[in-house]
Amino acid sequence: MADIDHRRGFGGSGDGKQYDDQDRYQLITDRQFGWLTTRGGWELSRKDQENYTVMRRVSWRNYTNVRFQYTIRYPCDLLIPQGESASGDGERFLGRDGATLVVWGGYNTLGQTLSQFETDTVSRLAGNSGTATRRKRHPTWFVVSGVTDDQIFHAKTILAGDIKRSFEFTYPRENADVYRAVTARIVTTFRSLGQTHDLLLPRR
């Protein structure tokens, strides 16, 4: 496959970089990026080119939780791990601008349904000033996104048997262009070990 030129379409990389097949797949399939059809092939809008530039510059690392058997990838250039919790259920990752990614697992001791977990998540993250802008539910997981006066939030929960695995990602609205470029990958890489939960974040 030819190298992708995000300015002119398929061909040279344009910025002198070589991209592997996973990079090409991410560029082509990531629904966070709005593609425009031109006579020369595929071309990104200026804002999406900026998002794509962010993606190319970000380094990723895996966090795997042994106790509750789940994994997630996080942008280590943007979010700094704070160390696994004493109970071993998860970890918190903080950005210098106030962005926060929290991931954890636990037992569903109260026997709540996935719908109940979704309602509780939206209520907590949206608070009095916010609202959920996107929701997607599967028999074993849900994803929600929304906004408050000053933040954007995304959350995903996987419920399998009596074990609940969740993450919540919040960041300042003024930095939305930076985090929009990485959120879809965070969502799609969060899964229980041994299973896949492929999901692209709904277009906002």
TAJOMO-V712034 format. One record per residue. N is the residue number from 1. RES is the residue in three letters. SS is DSSP state (@ for helix, = for strand, . for the rest). BURIAL is # if it has 24 or more other C-alpha atoms within 12 Angstrom, else .. D_CENTER is the distance of its C-alpha to the mean C-alpha in whole Angstrom. Layout:
<<N/RES/SS/BURIAL/D_CENTER> <N/RES/SS/BURIAL/D_CENTER>>
This chain:
<<1/MET/././27> <2/ALA/././28> <3/ASP/./#/26> <4/ILE/=/#/23> <5/ASP/=/#/25> <6/HIS/./#/22> <7/ARG/./#/25> <8/ARG/././28> <9/GLY/=/#/26> <10/PHE/=/./27> <11/GLY/././29> <12/GLY/././29> <13/SER/././26> <14/GLY/././27> <15/ASP/././26> <16/GLY/././27> <17/LYS/././24> <18/GLN/././24> <19/TYR/./#/21> <20/ASP/././21> <21/ASP/@/./20> <22/GLN/@/./17> <23/ASP/@/./16> <24/ARG/@/#/18> <25/TYR/@/./16> <26/GLN/@/#/13> <27/LEU/@/#/15> <28/ILE/@/#/17> <29/THR/@/./14> <30/ASP/./#/11> <31/ARG/./#/12> <32/GLN/./#/10> <33/PHE/./#/14> <34/GLY/./#/17> <35/TRP/=/#/20> <36/LEU/=/./23> <37/THR/=/./26> <38/THR/=/./29> <39/ARG/././32> <40/GLY/././31> <41/GLY/=/./28> <42/TRP/=/./24> <43/GLU/=/#/24> <44/LEU/=/#/21> <45/SER/././21> <46/ARG/@/./22> <47/LYS/@/./19> <48/ASP/@/#/16> <49/GLN/@/#/19> <50/GLU/@/./18> <51/ASN/@/#/14> <52/TYR/@/#/15> <53/THR/@/#/17> <54/VAL/@/./14> <55/MET/@/#/12> <56/ARG/@/#/16> <57/ARG/@/./16> <58/VAL/././13> <59/SER/././14> <60/TRP/=/./12> <61/ARG/=/./13> <62/ASN/=/./13> <63/TYR/=/#/14> <64/THR/=/#/16> <65/ASN/=/#/18> <66/VAL/././21> <67/ARG/././22> <68/PHE/./#/20> <69/GLN/./#/19> <70/TYR/=/#/15> <71/THR/=/#/13> <72/ILE/=/#/9> <73/ARG/=/#/9> <74/TYR/=/#/8> <75/PRO/=/#/10> <76/CYS/./#/13> <77/ASP/././15> <78/LEU/./#/13> <79/LEU/./#/12> <80/ILE/=/#/16> <81/PRO/=/#/16> <82/GLN/=/./19> <83/GLY/=/./20> <84/GLU/=/./20> <85/SER/././22> <86/ALA/././25> <87/SER/././25> <88/GLY/././22> <89/ASP/./#/20> <90/GLY/=/#/17> <91/GLU/=/#/16> <92/ARG/=/#/15> <93/PHE/=/#/13> <94/LEU/=/#/15> <95/GLY/./#/15> <96/ARG/././18> <97/ASP/././17> <98/GLY/././17> <99/ALA/./#/13> <100/THR/=/#/12> <101/LEU/=/#/10> <102/VAL/=/#/12> <103/VAL/=/#/12> <104/TRP/=/#/15> <105/GLY/=/#/17> <106/GLY/=/#/21> <107/TYR/=/./24> <108/ASN/././24> <109/THR/././27> <110/LEU/././28> <111/GLY/././27> <112/GLN/././25> <113/THR/./#/23> <114/LEU/@/#/20> <115/SER/@/#/21> <116/GLN/@/./22> <117/PHE/@/#/19> <118/GLU/@/#/17> <119/THR/@/#/20> <120/ASP/@/./20> <121/THR/@/#/16> <122/VAL/@/#/17> <123/SER/@/./20> <124/ARG/@/./19> <125/LEU/@/#/16> <126/ALA/@/#/18> <127/GLY/././21> <128/ASN/././24> <129/SER/././23> <130/GLY/././20> <131/THR/=/#/19> <132/ALA/=/#/16> <133/THR/=/./15> <134/ARG/=/./14> <135/ARG/=/#/14> <136/LYS/=/#/14> <137/ARG/=/#/16> <138/HIS/=/./17> <139/PRO/././20> <140/THR/./#/18> <141/TRP/=/#/15> <142/PHE/=/#/13> <143/VAL/=/#/10> <144/VAL/=/#/11> <145/SER/=/#/10> <146/GLY/=/#/13> <147/VAL/=/#/15> <148/THR/./#/18> <149/ASP/././21> <150/ASP/././19> <151/GLN/=/#/15> <152/ILE/=/#/12> <153/PHE/=/#/10> <154/HIS/=/#/8> <155/ALA/=/#/9> <156/LYS/=/#/9> <157/THR/=/#/13> <158/ILE/=/#/14> <159/LEU/=/#/18> <160/ALA/=/#/21> <161/GLY/././24> <162/ASP/././25> <163/ILE/=/#/21> <164/LYS/=/#/18> <165/ARG/=/#/15> <166/SER/=/#/12> <167/PHE/=/#/10> <168/GLU/=/#/10> <169/PHE/=/#/8> <170/THR/=/#/11> <171/TYR/=/#/12> <172/PRO/=/#/15> <173/ARG/@/./16> <174/GLU/@/./18> <175/ASN/@/./15> <176/ALA/@/#/13> <177/ASP/@/#/13> <178/VAL/@/#/12> <179/TYR/@/#/9> <180/ARG/@/#/8> <181/ALA/@/#/9> <182/VAL/@/#/6> <183/THR/@/#/3> <184/ALA/@/#/4> <185/ARG/@/#/5> <186/ILE/@/#/3> <187/VAL/@/#/3> <188/THR/@/#/6> <189/THR/@/#/8> <190/PHE/./#/8> <191/ARG/=/#/12> <192/SER/=/#/15> <193/LEU/././17> <194/GLY/././20> <195/GLN/././17> <196/THR/././15> <197/HIS/./#/13> <198/ASP/././12> <199/LEU/./#/10> <200/LEU/./#/9> <201/LEU/./#/7> <202/PRO/./#/11> <203/ARG/././12> <204/ARG/./#/13>>
